[in-house]
Amino acid sequence: MVRIKILMTLFLAGFMLNSCQTIRELKAFAKSEFRIKEINTLNLGEIDLLRINSFSDLNLSDAAKLGLAFKSGALPLNITFNIEVRNPNDQLAAMEKLDWILEVDQTDFVNGTTNERVEVPANGGLANFPISTSFDVRKALNKESINSLVNLVAAIKGDNMEQSRIRLKVKPRFKIAGITMAYPGFIKLGKTFESSKEVE
């Protein structure tokens, strides 16, 4: 009986210690800042748009390929965002999961969840993780011409990312004592920490 009491005491002490540590991580991460550091993949159909700023930058071959894909009725966009997190707190910040939504013209279009734990060092420490998605941009923007579609997609990576009609927003999720909790609202990401804002 004494041994059982000792084991129970040790178990409860470990549980409380772990819960307090998780709560501290949650409070730290709630003050962390997010931004889109860069876009690592930006493929429209079979064409890499990372070095393209407008439709006029395309060579004749690439323009012809996109034109054929556009006429077929589908134009897949593959994109990978490199997300950076900064932790201004004096203790480790940790996130278990992150929900994300890609919106087109302020309408939620495609969503997902990253399941990799992210730890961000204290005192201005940084961490990075990718978010990748693919969707039919022709379906999302069916009233646009091929020229405007290329210009619109290419603008995602530009200096005026916050003005783009295609935007990414995220919601961090944390785990406390085995229970997953979500950040109060979504954060619409910009190119700088200062331009990223909570939207709901």
C-alpha positions as CSV (number, residue, x, y, z in Angstrom):
1,M,0.0,0.0,0.0
2,V,2.8,2.4,0.9
3,R,4.5,1.6,-2.4
4,I,1.3,2.4,-4.3
5,K,1.0,5.7,-2.5
6,I,4.6,6.6,-3.4
7,L,4.0,5.7,-7.0
8,M,0.8,7.7,-7.1
9,T,2.5,10.7,-5.5
10,L,5.3,10.5,-8.1
11,F,2.8,10.2,-10.9
12,L,0.8,13.2,-9.8
13,A,4.0,15.3,-9.3
14,G,5.2,14.4,-12.8
15,F,1.7,15.2,-14.2
16,M,1.6,18.6,-12.5
17,L,5.1,19.5,-13.6
18,N,4.4,18.5,-17.2
19,S,1.1,20.5,-17.2
20,C,2.8,23.6,-15.7
21,Q,5.5,23.4,-18.3
22,T,2.9,23.1,-21.1
23,I,1.0,26.0,-19.8
24,R,4.2,28.1,-19.7
25,E,4.8,27.1,-23.3
26,L,1.3,28.0,-24.3
27,K,1.5,31.5,-22.7
28,A,4.9,32.1,-24.4
29,F,3.6,31.0,-27.8
30,A,0.5,33.1,-27.6
31,K,2.8,36.1,-27.8
32,S,4.9,34.8,-30.7
33,E,4.9,36.5,-34.1
34,F,4.4,34.9,-37.5
35,R,5.3,36.0,-41.0
36,I,5.8,34.6,-44.5
37,K,9.6,34.6,-44.8
38,E,9.6,33.5,-48.5
39,I,7.8,31.3,-51.0
40,N,9.9,28.3,-52.0
41,T,7.6,26.9,-54.6
42,L,5.3,28.7,-57.0
43,N,4.3,26.6,-60.0
44,L,1.4,27.5,-62.2
45,G,0.7,24.5,-64.4
46,E,4.2,23.3,-65.4
47,I,5.7,26.9,-65.2
48,D,7.9,28.1,-62.3
49,L,6.8,31.6,-61.5
50,L,9.3,32.3,-58.7
51,R,11.3,34.5,-61.1
52,I,8.3,35.8,-63.1
53,N,6.7,39.1,-62.1
54,S,4.1,39.4,-64.8
55,F,2.7,37.7,-67.9
56,S,5.0,39.7,-70.1
57,D,8.1,38.1,-68.5
58,L,7.1,34.7,-69.9
59,N,8.9,33.3,-72.9
60,L,6.7,32.2,-75.9
61,S,7.0,28.5,-75.0
62,D,5.8,29.0,-71.4
63,A,3.1,31.4,-72.4
64,A,1.8,28.8,-74.9
65,K,1.8,26.0,-72.3
66,L,-0.2,28.1,-69.9
67,G,-2.6,29.1,-72.6
68,L,-3.3,25.5,-73.5
69,A,-3.8,24.6,-69.8
70,F,-6.1,27.6,-69.4
71,K,-8.2,26.5,-72.4
72,S,-8.5,23.0,-70.9
73,G,-10.5,24.4,-68.0
74,A,-8.0,23.7,-65.2
75,L,-4.8,25.4,-64.1
76,P,-3.2,23.9,-60.9
77,L,-1.2,26.2,-58.6
78,N,1.4,24.5,-56.4
79,I,2.7,26.7,-53.6
80,T,5.0,26.3,-50.6
81,F,5.2,29.0,-48.0
82,N,8.2,29.2,-45.6
83,I,6.7,30.4,-42.4
84,E,8.9,32.1,-39.8
85,V,8.0,32.4,-36.1
86,R,9.7,34.8,-33.6
87,N,9.5,34.4,-29.9
88,P,10.0,37.6,-27.9
89,N,9.4,35.9,-24.6
90,D,12.0,34.9,-22.0
91,Q,11.0,31.2,-22.2
92,L,10.6,28.5,-24.9
93,A,7.5,28.7,-27.0
94,A,6.0,25.5,-28.4
95,M,3.2,24.6,-30.8
96,E,1.8,21.1,-31.4
97,K,-0.1,21.8,-34.6
98,L,-1.1,24.7,-36.9
99,D,-4.4,25.1,-38.8
100,W,-4.1,27.1,-42.0
101,I,-6.4,28.5,-44.6
102,L,-5.6,29.9,-48.0
103,E,-8.2,32.5,-49.0
104,V,-9.0,33.9,-52.5
105,D,-10.7,37.2,-52.7
106,Q,-11.3,37.1,-48.9
107,T,-13.1,33.7,-49.2
108,D,-11.7,30.6,-47.6
109,F,-10.7,28.2,-50.4
110,V,-8.4,25.5,-49.2
111,N,-7.3,24.5,-45.7
112,G,-5.1,22.0,-43.9
113,T,-3.2,21.3,-40.7
114,T,0.5,20.9,-40.0
115,N,1.2,18.1,-37.4
116,E,4.9,18.7,-36.7
117,R,5.7,20.2,-33.3
118,V,7.5,23.5,-33.5
119,E,9.7,24.9,-30.7
120,V,11.0,28.5,-30.8
121,P,13.9,29.5,-28.6
122,A,13.4,32.3,-26.1
123,N,14.5,36.0,-26.3
124,G,13.9,36.7,-30.0
125,G,14.6,33.1,-31.2
126,L,13.4,32.1,-34.6
127,A,12.0,28.9,-36.1
128,N,10.8,28.0,-39.6
129,F,8.4,25.4,-41.1
130,P,6.7,24.9,-44.5
131,I,3.1,25.0,-45.6
132,S,2.4,23.5,-49.0
133,T,-0.8,23.3,-50.9
134,S,-2.2,22.8,-54.4
135,F,-5.5,24.0,-55.9
136,D,-7.1,24.9,-59.2
137,V,-6.6,28.6,-59.5
138,R,-8.8,28.7,-62.7
139,K,-11.7,27.4,-60.6
140,A,-11.0,29.9,-57.8
141,L,-10.8,32.8,-60.2
142,N,-12.9,31.7,-63.2
143,K,-13.6,35.3,-64.4
144,E,-9.9,36.2,-64.9
145,S,-8.0,36.0,-68.2
146,I,-4.7,34.0,-68.4
147,N,-2.7,37.3,-68.3
148,S,-4.4,38.5,-65.1
149,L,-4.1,35.0,-63.5
150,V,-0.3,34.9,-64.0
151,N,0.0,38.5,-62.8
152,L,-2.2,37.7,-59.7
153,V,-0.3,34.6,-58.8
154,A,3.1,36.2,-59.3
155,A,2.1,39.0,-57.0
156,I,1.9,36.6,-54.0
157,K,5.7,36.8,-53.6
158,G,6.1,40.5,-54.1
159,D,6.8,43.4,-51.7
160,N,3.0,44.1,-51.6
161,M,2.1,40.6,-50.4
162,E,-0.4,42.1,-48.0
163,Q,-2.4,43.5,-50.9
164,S,-2.5,40.2,-52.8
165,R,-5.9,38.6,-53.5
166,I,-4.5,35.3,-52.4
167,R,-3.7,35.3,-48.7
168,L,-2.6,32.8,-46.1
169,K,-3.9,32.8,-42.5
170,V,-2.9,30.5,-39.6
171,K,-4.2,29.4,-36.2
172,P,-1.6,27.8,-33.8
173,R,-2.8,24.9,-31.7
174,F,-1.3,23.8,-28.3
175,K,-1.7,20.9,-26.0
176,I,-2.3,21.2,-22.3
177,A,-2.6,18.0,-20.2
178,G,-3.5,16.0,-23.2
179,I,-6.1,18.5,-24.4
180,T,-5.5,20.4,-27.7
181,M,-6.4,24.1,-27.5
182,A,-6.5,26.6,-30.4
183,Y,-5.2,30.2,-30.6
184,P,-8.3,32.5,-30.2
185,G,-8.3,33.7,-33.9
186,F,-6.6,33.3,-37.2
187,I,-3.6,35.4,-38.1
188,K,-3.4,36.7,-41.7
189,L,0.2,36.6,-42.6
190,G,2.2,39.3,-44.3
191,K,5.9,39.5,-45.3
192,T,6.9,41.1,-42.1
193,F,6.0,40.4,-38.5
194,E,4.4,43.8,-38.2
195,S,2.1,43.3,-41.2
196,S,0.7,40.0,-39.9
197,K,-2.6,40.6,-38.1
198,E,-5.2,38.6,-36.2
199,V,-8.4,38.7,-38.2
200,E,-10.9,36.6,-36.3
